[in-house]
Amino acid sequence: MAEIQPFKGLRYNTKKIRLEDIITEPYDRITPVMQEDYYQRSPYNVVRIILGKEDEPGHPEKDKYQRAKIYLDEWERKGIFIREGKKALYLYEQEFEVKGEVKKRLGLIARVKLEEFSSKRVLPHEKTFPKHKEDRLRLLKATKNNTEQIFLLYTDDDKRVQRAIAKALRKAELGAEVRDEDKFLHRLRVIKDKKDIQNIQKAMSDKILIIADGHHRYETSLNYQREMIAETKKVKGDEPFQYVMMTLFDIKDPGLVILPTYRLVKNLEKLTEANFKKLYVQNFEISEVPWVGLPDQTTLDGVLNRVNKERHTFAAYLGQVKKFFIFHLKDEGILDKEIKEEKPQVWKRLDVAILHSLLIDKLQALTNQPFLLENNVSYIRNLEEGLELVRKGEFQVIFLLKPASLQEIREIVESGELMPHKSTDFFPKLKSGLVMNPLDD
């Protein structure tokens, strides 16, 4: 079901630049401060392509998308970029540390045939925001290039893909090796042997793919494909725009790590400790933990331990009273009564679904205006930064929850459902700048 193809990747010429100066986080993780830092690292940093500034003084092109195209063409002419001489697949190895433990994982980078979600061959796992897709489509149309990776999962219970990749790895060429600012190792290997490529293609041919990270980029490529088909007089089916660059990981790879995304809430005009607890006392057992803030790491670790170890348990920190409130769901039977949406049981038992349905949505009672996610709720991955925003008064509450599991993602997708926005945070991200997929070849 998954049709993968090799391609002539566009890569930085390591004889002319240092990879540590040009790789970045994915575009949607780059803050304005990070963007400026990347700009300063090198005039060839990939940020100028994936997330250029709105205006670059001194550059004649004011449209950042067209400017990205100019950079791509100019850097290839100057030999900063080199294009693979023959079609290849790529292996992307990452070695990193999380919570004091060193982990490794191995992904396969390939062109993969675009499939509508209705085909059930490529499946999303969470909802997306429209504004990001518009931005990515403008970049794709200007550059005609997949400039960043899409992170997908597949199941390999019979280990056929694992064996094919292991065999190819023995002959693969080293294409890139670099440590990022966190000292995590990123290594790119190039598979050019035709037999090895065919073996991997055959092993992958029956796979259903689950999008782990990069939903906006995949949906953008679908939109681009539709536009190109409408413009093309005679479609053969194997045009480059019919494919998109992906990095594919075995869902059982021990190096797959999911971190939680915390919820910050503001504009609760009627928030008091009493009103807050009153919203939840019917459905949750509530306990309190005083916390004046860092560096009291022991208290924070205790709260996190309960959230992560106890089933359907959440925490909320209220800055105005300097307390954590820990909520433990009394009974799963509550979920069928409280969650009115017609969803399968596996969806209703997701912690992120419970958090929104039984905790966050209830906050409407504490506002004078309609409670809207886009106005009242923000998302953050760094807990310490989130807690500091609450302590400073920029937000009133931060909710803590455990991350979704890979098994939950698989069950949700196979049930035909989507997880709520910002349900997963795969760690670490796939670095941008290691290889690109030109759609003119």
N, C-alpha and C positions, 0 to 999 in steps of 0.2 A: 504493500500500500504506500510506503514511503519511497518515492522515486528520488534518489540522490545522484548527483552528477559532480565530477571534478570540474575545476575552473582554473583559469590563469589569474591567480591572486595578485593584487597590487600590494607591495610591501615596501617598507622603508629600507633604504640602502645603508646598511650598518657600517659601510666603509666611509660614509660621509656624515652620519649623525649618530648620536648616542640614544639608544632606545629609551633610557630613563628620562631623557629630556622631552620626549614627544608623546609617550603614552598617557592616557587619561582615564578617569572614571567614565561610565556611560553618560550621555548628554543630560539625562534627567536626574543625575546625582550631582551635577556640577553647580555649585553655588556661585554667586558673583565674585566672592573672594577667591574661590578655586579657579574660576575662569581667568581672573587677572594673573594669578600665579602661573597658570599654564601658559598664558601669553608671554610672560617674562622668561620662562624657561628656555624657549627656543623660538626663532622665527618660523620654524617648520612644525611646531606642535600641532597635533591633530585637532585641537580645540578650534582652530581657525576654520576647520571644515565642518565638524559636527555641531559646534555651538559658537559660531562667530559672534563678535560684538555687533550691536545694532549699527554702530558707525566706527570705522577705523580711520582716524585722522591721517592724512597722507596717502590713503588708498583711493584711487579714482572711482571704484565701484562702491556705491552706497548700499546696494541690496546685498544683504549678508549671504543669501542663497546663491546668487550669481557669483559673489566673491569666492565662495567655497569652490565653485566650478573652476574659476580662474586659478586658484591655488593648486587644485588637483592637476590641471593640465600643465601649469608652469613647473611644478615640482617634478613631474614625470619627465618633462623636457630637459630639466637640469640634472636628472639622474638622482634626485633625492628619493624618488619612488622608482622602483624597478618592477616590471611585470614578469610573472613566471613565464619561462620559455615554453613550457608545455603544461597541459592541464594536470591538476593535482588535487588530492585531498590533503587536509591538514589535521594534525593532532595537537590539541591544546592542553598542556599539562599545567596544573596549578598546585603549588605547595604553600601552605599557609598555616597560621596558628589561630585557634579560637579557644578562649577560656583555658589557656595554658597547654592545649593539646595540639600537636602538629598533625595536619591532615593533608591528604593528596587526592586529586581527582583528575580524570582524563576525559576530554571531550573530543568529538569528531566534528571538524568544520567542513561543510560541503554546501553546494547548491542543492536546494530541495524544491521539488515541484510545488508550486502554490496550490492549495486546496481550499475551497470554501468550507466553512465550519460545518455546513449541512452534510458534507461528504463523510463526516465522522473519521476522517483520516488524520486531520490535524485538529486538535481540540484546545480551546482556551480554558483557563481555570478561574479567571476573575474578570470583573467588569473594568472598562477603560473610560478615560475622559476624552471627549471629542477634541478639545483644543490642542492636545498633543499630536493627534493624528494629522490635523491641518498643517501644523508646523513641519512635521516629518515629511509630509507629501510634497511640500514646496521644496524641501532640500533634495528629495529623491528626484523630482522632475528636473531640477536644475543640474544636478551632478550626474544623473543616470548611473548611480553607484550605491551599492549597499556598503555604507561606511562604518557600520557597527554590527555587532553580533546580536542574534536572537537566541535565547537560552531555552532549549527544549529537552524533554525527557522521553525515554522509551523504555519498554520492558524487554529484558533479555534473559528470560528464565532458563532457556536452553544453552545460554552462553555462546551462541553461534557468532554474534557480533564481537564479543570479547576475544574469541579465538582468532577471528579474522584480523582484528586490530593488533593483537599481540604479534601475529606473524608479520604484519606490515611494519610494525614498529622496529623490527630488527634491521630493516633496510632503509628506513626513513632518514632523510637528511635533516640536520639541525638548521632551522630557518631563523630562529630568534631565541634569545635568552636574556631575561632582564629581571631585576628586582625593583619593585615599586617603592613608594615612600614608606610603606609599612613593612618593608623587607620581605614581602611575599614574593615567591618565585613564579615567573610566567615563562613557559617554554613552548615554542612552536616548532613542530616537526612536519616535514613535507613528504608526502607519499606520492611518488611518480610512477612506480612500477604498475603497469597495466593489469597484471594478474592480481596483484594485491588490491587494486581499486575495484576490480570486478568481484572479487571475493567479498569485499565489504558491501558493495552494492547489493549483491545477492542476499547476504545475511540481513541487511536492513529492509529488504523489499516487502516484508509482511508486517512491518511495524506501524503502530498507531502512535502519533506524536502528541505530546502534551506541552503546551507553551508554559514554561516556568517563569520566564522574565522576557519582556520585549513584546507584549501584546500590541502596543501602539505601532511598533515597527512592522509587525506582521500584517496587521490590518491596513496599514499604509501601503504595503506592497500589494495587497489584494486590490485596493483602490487604484493603484497605479496600473496593475495588470488590466483592470476593466477599462481604464482610459485608453491604454495602448491597443487593446483588442478593438475598441471602437474606432480608433484611428487607422489601424492596419487593414489594408484592403484584403490581403490574403494571409490568414493566420495558419501557420504550420503546427504550432503546439510546442515547438522546442526552442522558441525564441528566448533570449536571456531574461526578458521581463516576465516570463512564465515561472521563473524560479526566484528564490531568495536565499541569501547566505544564512546558515544556521550553525549553531554549535550544539551537538547532540550528546546527552549524557544518559548512561544507564541509571534508571531510577533507584537501583540498589547500590550505586557507587557509594562506598562508605565516606567519601569526601563531600557529599552533598549536605549542606548545612542551611537550615532555615532559622532566621531570627525573627522576633516579634516586631511589629510596628505599633507604637503606642499612640493613644489618642489624647490630644489636648483640647480643652473646651473653654470657651469664653462667652461673654455677653449673657451671663446668667444673673439678671438683675435681682431676683428673689432668693439667691443662694444664701442659706444659713445652714449650720450643722444640723439643726433639727429638721428643717425642710428636706435636706438632702437624704438623711437616713429614713425619713418617713416614706420616701418614694419606693424604697427597696425592702422594707422590713417584712412585707408579706411573702416575698419569694426567696429571700436570702437570709442565711444566718450571718450576722454582722459583728465583727470584732474591730477594735481600735488599737492602733499602734502610734504613740506619740513619736514625732520625728522632727527635729529642728533643722535638719539638713546635713549635707556633707560637712566634715569628713566622718560622720557616724555611719561608716560602711557596714558595721555589724548588724545594725537594725535594718538597713536597706536589704542586705543579703538575706535576712530572715524573712522579710516580706516576699522577696523574689522566690525564695525556696518554697513557700506555701503556694504561691501562684503557679509555679512550675510543677510541683509534685502532687497537689491535690486536684481532684477532678472538678471541673467547672468552678474554678475559684479565680477571683479577680481582685485587684486592689485599685484604690483611688486615693490620690494625695490632694488634700485641700490646703492651699497655701494660707488661707485666712485663719485656720485653726491649728496649722502645723501638725496634722495627723494623717496617717494612712487609715483608710477604712477597707477592711478585707471582707469580701462578699463571697459566700459559699452557697451555691444553689441548693435549696432544700430537697428538691425532688425533680427528676427529669420529666415527670408527668406534667409539671408546670409548663413545659415548653409547648406542648400541643395546644394548651389553652391560650398562652400569651402570644405565640408566634402565629399570626393569622394567615400569613402567606402560605399558599399551597406548595409546600416543599417536601422533599423526601426526609425521612427520619435522620439520615446522615447529615443533611444540611442543617436541620434544626439543632443538632447536637454539636455543631462547630462552636468553639468558644467565641470566635469573632462574630458569629451570628447572634449568639446569646448576648454578647457584650452590647451590640447595637440594639437589639430588640428589647431586652429587659433592663438595660442600664442607660445607655446614651439616649435612646428615643424618649425615655421617661422625663428627660430634662426639659421638655417642652413646658412642663408645669412651673418651671422656675424662670421663665422668660416673659417679657411683655410683648415680644414680637414672635412671628413664626420661627420655630427652631429648624434651621436648615444646615445640612452638612457643610455646604460650601461657605456659609457665613459663620458658623459656630464651632466647627471642628477642623483641627489641623492634625497632620500626621508627622510623627518623628521617630527615627530609629535609635537615636542616641538618648538613652534614658537620663543620663546626667544633665545633658543640655535641656531636655524636657522639664526635668524637675527644677532647674534653675529658672526657666521661663515662668513657672508657676510661683516660685519664691519671689521673683521680681514683680509679679502681678500682671504680666502680659497675658497670662491665661489663669483661670481659676482652679481648674482641675486637670489632672492627668490620670488616665486609666491605664493600668498594666494588665497584660494577659500573656498567656503562654503562646508560642508560635504554633501554627498548624503543622501537622506531620505530613510526610510524603504519602503515607497510606490514606490519610484523609483527602488529600488532593486527588489521588487516583480514584477514590470512591466517588467523590463529588463529580469529577469529570465523566466517569463512566455512567453516572446517573443522569447525565445530560444537563446538569446544573452548573452555575457559576458561583464562585465565592464572592463575598462582598469586596468593595474597593480596598486596596492595600491590605490584603489578607496575608501576604507572604513577603518575605525579604530574603532572597537567596544570597548567601555570603560565601566568599567575596564575590563582587561583580566580575564580569568578563571585561578585561581591559580593552579600550578602544585604541587602535593604532597598530595592532599586530599584523592584520591582513584585511584587505578590502576586496569587494567583488564588483569589478566593473561590468556594467550591463551593455557595453558596446563591443563585447568580444564573445 
